[in-house]
């Protein structure tokens, strides 16, 4: 493994759902440097020999150079889930254009990057799935409209960077997909949650009861107040992941079989999925990935209880945005161990640096290397945890 860290960037479709991720190496430009290494890493970690592709229907956008287009490494990746990103100027080369056409015939996606200096080339491109347009500082709305007039009918257009939800709305109204950057961390005007909905209130009550070690009968009584939660619990306990020989039909059986700690963990995920805000899907998926990533980062050196707490810290780190309340208000509703509170409030204490590292890889922060070093985590361990968290979130079935 080389001394570089994996980072990801979100791509949302017009319905604010996660279309896919751009995966790249931190600190390297979009010129496709180390593209073969990245493709090989993705193939090794996410294309299982027995189970196949582990990322569901998500697309992965990978920076590429012309040399990668003829590499045998690509044959280890599922074409329909991989989009190779090239600069539009690279298609001027006849050999590169022919290789792109051949990959398209195999089912691979191709995306070309465009800025204002190369915008005149857009209409002439063929054999590509996506055209990624680069906005400059200023009037993004006007730029988006000008770019879209040149969009080839056979390709989807992706805009970046998009700094406000107003810009997002204009782009998606035109039919664009969007590189979201850090926008998902900003409340969606008119769509954000405004406190707890009834299901979330019941979930928090259940979590509080578990912390108090209330008996199963009391917990079952609260569960029965919300048939949807009860149904989801039974569906979860009867999923293939548990591999039970017979179906569990009783809530009391499910609670006894699951146990308090796993039930608390499941409820923390359910709390995120119960949000009804307009931009909750991306926050929900990010919270789940962040929680699992932090858990895996700490799991190699910390006891299992601490690793479980890291998962909770990661999940709760976006609850303020999912619930429309402050973290302090969340903590007043459901008391948590001091180490989790420190991580949530100031990214300090035992768990804080792990949560901060998971966030840094999510946001392509300059602090990634320093945080990993402070935890004595080598790039290989961080990258493996990152990719495993991505895969786990796609197959959770929440």
Secondary structure, DSSP 8 states (H G I E B T S, - for coil): --S--EEEEEEE-TTS-EEEEEEEETT--TT-TTHHHHHHHHHHHHEETTTEESSTT-EEEEE--GGGGG-GGGGGS-GGGEEEEEEGGGGGSHHHHHHHHHHHHHT-EEEEEE-GGGGGGGGG--S-SEEEEE--SS-HHHHHHHHHHT--TTSEEEEE---SHHHHHHHHHTT-EEE-TTGGGS--TTTS--S--HHHHHHHHHHHHHHTT--HHHHHHHHTT-HHHHHHHHHHHTSTTT--SS----HHHHHHHH-HHHHHHHHHHHHHHT--STTHHHHHHHHHHHHHHHHHHHHTTS-HHHHHHHHHHHHHTTHHHHHTS-HHHHHHHS---HHHHHHHHHS-HHHHHHHHHHHHHHHT-TTHHHHHHHTT--HHHHHHHHHHHHHHHHT---
